[in-house]
Amino acid sequence: MHLILASASPARLETLRRAGFDPTVIVSDVDEDAVLARTREEAGASGGALSPADAVLLLARAKGEAVAGTGVSDALVLACDSMLELDGEVYGKPESSEAARERWRAMRGGEGRLHTGHWLIDARSSTPRAVGRTASTLVRFADLTDAEIDEYVATGEPLRVAGAFTVDGLGGPYVTGIEGDFHNVVGVSLPLVRELVGELGLTLGELRSTPRL
């Protein structure tokens, strides 16, 4: 059985490969801002609110369904979306270097919660089954100086990743602690993937391309 990753994230792809999978990458053309705006409008009209954990799950589902709708078959489609919750606000990728600097000035010396929504679709039949959940991990940040922030932003990495940081790349030295799943901060929670695969009646061994020692 084949795994399709509905994400352009190199970190997610590498994490899955290290765990023994060899997914095909198919990136959706979902307009994330439009999906969130529409859902928030509907939630507001009904008197509800869209939590960060719900938002990333909603986007993961939209991406997964978009890819599954392209006609894929005999495969599982895994879609993920990540956001950082900081002081009640939710952040994705910074839109500019200045936005990344401002983000890090707010993050330094504090902590945030990294939410990653996971949506897994079994596309092997004409009536696909799907399961999904959000994994959340607490992340603590070093108290960076302005100079350190400028140096990190100058690398360009904060502009390419949710939350404006990585834990497995150049941003690793600026993360002082994690409570929860490390891989979830990278972008895909392997323990949660295992649970979702199990809910579809499958095992990881049926998806792995080669055994890893």
C-alpha positions as CSV (number, residue, x, y, z in Angstrom):
1,M,0.0,0.0,0.0
2,H,1.2,3.5,-0.8
3,L,1.3,6.7,1.2
4,I,0.7,10.1,-0.3
5,L,1.8,13.2,1.6
6,A,-0.4,16.2,0.9
7,S,2.2,18.7,2.0
8,A,5.2,20.6,0.5
9,S,7.1,20.5,3.8
10,P,10.6,19.0,3.4
11,A,10.7,18.4,7.2
12,R,7.6,16.3,7.1
13,L,8.8,14.3,4.2
14,E,12.2,13.6,5.8
15,T,10.6,12.7,9.1
16,L,8.4,10.1,7.4
17,R,11.3,8.8,5.4
18,R,13.4,8.3,8.5
19,A,10.5,6.3,10.0
20,G,10.6,3.9,7.0
21,F,8.0,5.4,4.7
22,D,8.5,6.6,1.1
23,P,5.5,8.8,0.3
24,T,4.7,10.5,-2.9
25,V,4.3,14.2,-2.4
26,I,1.2,15.8,-4.0
27,V,0.6,19.4,-2.9
28,S,-2.9,20.8,-2.8
29,D,-4.0,24.2,-4.1
30,V,-6.2,24.9,-1.1
31,D,-6.6,28.6,-0.3
32,E,-5.9,28.4,3.4
33,D,-7.0,32.0,4.2
34,A,-10.3,31.5,2.4
35,V,-11.0,28.2,4.2
36,L,-10.4,29.8,7.6
37,A,-12.3,33.0,6.8
38,R,-15.3,31.1,5.7
39,T,-15.3,28.8,8.7
40,R,-14.8,31.6,11.2
41,E,-17.6,33.5,9.6
42,E,-19.9,30.5,10.0
43,A,-18.7,29.9,13.5
44,G,-19.3,33.5,14.5
45,A,-22.8,33.4,13.0
46,S,-23.7,30.4,15.2
47,G,-22.1,32.0,18.3
48,G,-19.1,29.6,18.3
49,A,-15.4,30.1,17.9
50,L,-12.7,28.3,16.0
51,S,-9.9,27.1,18.3
52,P,-6.3,26.8,17.1
53,A,-6.5,23.1,17.4
54,D,-9.7,23.1,15.3
55,A,-8.2,25.5,12.7
56,V,-5.2,23.3,11.9
57,L,-7.4,20.2,11.7
58,L,-9.7,22.0,9.3
59,L,-6.9,23.0,7.0
60,A,-5.4,19.5,7.1
61,R,-8.8,18.1,6.1
62,A,-9.2,20.6,3.3
63,K,-5.7,19.7,1.9
64,G,-6.3,16.0,2.2
65,E,-9.7,16.0,0.6
66,A,-8.3,18.2,-2.3
67,V,-5.6,15.7,-3.0
68,A,-7.8,12.7,-2.6
69,G,-10.2,14.3,-5.0
70,T,-7.7,14.3,-7.8
71,G,-8.4,10.6,-8.4
72,V,-5.7,8.9,-6.4
73,S,-6.4,5.2,-5.6
74,D,-4.9,2.3,-3.7
75,A,-3.3,4.7,-1.3
76,L,-3.5,6.5,2.0
77,V,-3.4,10.3,1.9
78,L,-1.9,12.1,4.8
79,A,-2.3,15.9,5.2
80,C,-1.0,18.1,7.9
81,D,-1.0,21.8,8.9
82,S,0.8,23.5,11.7
83,M,0.4,26.7,13.6
84,L,2.0,28.2,16.7
85,E,-0.3,29.5,19.5
86,L,1.3,32.3,21.4
87,D,-0.6,34.3,24.1
88,G,-3.9,33.3,22.6
89,E,-2.9,34.3,19.1
90,V,-2.2,31.9,16.3
91,Y,0.6,32.2,13.8
92,G,1.7,30.5,10.6
93,K,4.6,31.5,8.5
94,P,5.7,35.1,8.8
95,E,4.9,37.2,5.7
96,S,8.1,39.3,5.9
97,S,11.5,39.6,7.6
98,E,10.1,42.3,9.8
99,A,7.1,40.2,10.8
100,A,9.6,37.4,11.7
101,R,11.6,39.8,13.9
102,E,8.5,41.0,15.7
103,R,7.3,37.4,16.2
104,W,10.7,36.4,17.8
105,R,10.6,39.5,20.0
106,A,7.3,38.3,21.3
107,M,8.4,34.6,21.6
108,R,11.8,35.0,23.3
109,G,12.0,33.9,26.8
110,G,8.5,32.6,26.7
111,E,6.6,29.6,25.5
112,G,4.0,28.6,22.9
113,R,2.0,25.7,21.8
114,L,2.6,24.1,18.4
115,H,-0.5,22.6,17.0
116,T,-0.4,20.2,14.0
117,G,-3.6,18.9,12.5
118,H,-3.5,15.5,10.9
119,W,-6.0,14.1,8.4
120,L,-5.7,10.6,7.0
121,I,-7.8,9.4,4.1
122,D,-8.1,5.7,3.0
123,A,-8.6,6.3,-0.8
124,R,-8.7,2.6,-1.7
125,S,-12.5,2.4,-2.3
126,S,-15.2,4.5,-4.0
127,T,-16.3,5.6,-0.5
128,P,-13.1,6.8,1.2
129,R,-12.8,6.6,5.0
130,A,-11.1,9.3,6.9
131,V,-9.8,10.0,10.4
132,G,-8.1,13.0,11.9
133,R,-6.9,14.7,15.1
134,T,-4.7,17.5,16.3
135,A,-1.4,17.0,18.2
136,S,-0.2,19.8,20.5
137,T,3.3,20.3,21.9
138,L,4.5,23.0,24.4
139,V,7.6,24.7,23.2
140,R,9.9,26.9,25.3
141,F,12.1,29.6,23.7
142,A,15.5,31.0,24.6
143,D,15.7,34.7,25.6
144,L,17.4,35.8,22.4
145,T,19.1,39.2,22.0
146,D,18.0,41.5,19.2
147,A,21.3,40.7,17.4
148,E,20.6,36.9,17.6
149,I,17.1,37.5,16.2
150,D,18.5,39.5,13.3
151,E,21.0,36.8,12.6
152,Y,18.4,34.1,12.6
153,V,16.0,36.0,10.4
154,A,18.8,36.8,8.0
155,T,19.1,33.1,7.3
156,G,15.6,33.1,5.7
157,E,14.6,30.0,7.7
158,P,11.9,31.7,9.9
159,L,10.1,32.8,6.7
160,R,9.7,29.3,5.5
161,V,8.2,27.5,8.5
162,A,5.1,27.7,10.7
163,G,5.8,29.6,13.9
164,A,8.9,31.2,12.5
165,F,11.2,28.5,13.9
166,T,12.5,25.0,13.5
167,V,13.5,22.6,16.2
168,D,15.5,20.3,13.8
169,G,17.3,23.0,11.9
170,L,18.9,26.4,12.4
171,G,16.4,27.3,15.0
172,G,17.3,24.3,17.3
173,P,19.6,26.3,19.5
174,Y,16.8,28.7,20.3
175,V,14.4,26.1,21.7
176,T,15.2,25.4,25.3
177,G,12.5,22.8,26.1
178,I,9.6,20.7,24.7
179,E,6.7,19.0,26.5
180,G,5.1,16.5,24.2
181,D,6.0,14.9,20.9
182,F,9.2,16.3,19.3
183,H,8.2,15.2,15.8
184,N,5.0,17.1,16.1
185,V,7.0,20.3,16.3
186,V,8.9,19.2,13.2
187,G,5.5,19.0,11.5
188,V,4.1,15.4,11.8
189,S,3.4,13.4,14.9
190,L,4.5,9.9,14.3
191,P,2.7,8.5,17.3
192,L,-0.5,10.1,16.2
193,V,0.0,8.8,12.6
194,R,0.3,5.3,14.1
195,E,-3.0,5.8,16.0
196,L,-4.8,7.1,12.9
197,V,-3.5,4.3,10.8
198,G,-4.7,1.8,13.4
199,E,-8.2,3.4,13.4
200,L,-8.4,2.6,9.7
201,G,-7.6,-1.1,10.5
202,L,-4.1,-1.0,9.2
203,T,-0.6,-1.2,10.6
204,L,2.5,0.9,10.0
205,G,4.2,-2.2,8.6
206,E,1.7,-2.3,5.7
207,L,2.8,1.3,4.8
208,R,6.6,1.1,5.3
209,S,8.6,0.8,2.2
210,T,11.6,-0.9,3.8
211,P,12.3,-2.1,7.4
212,R,14.5,0.3,9.4
213,L,17.0,-1.0,11.9
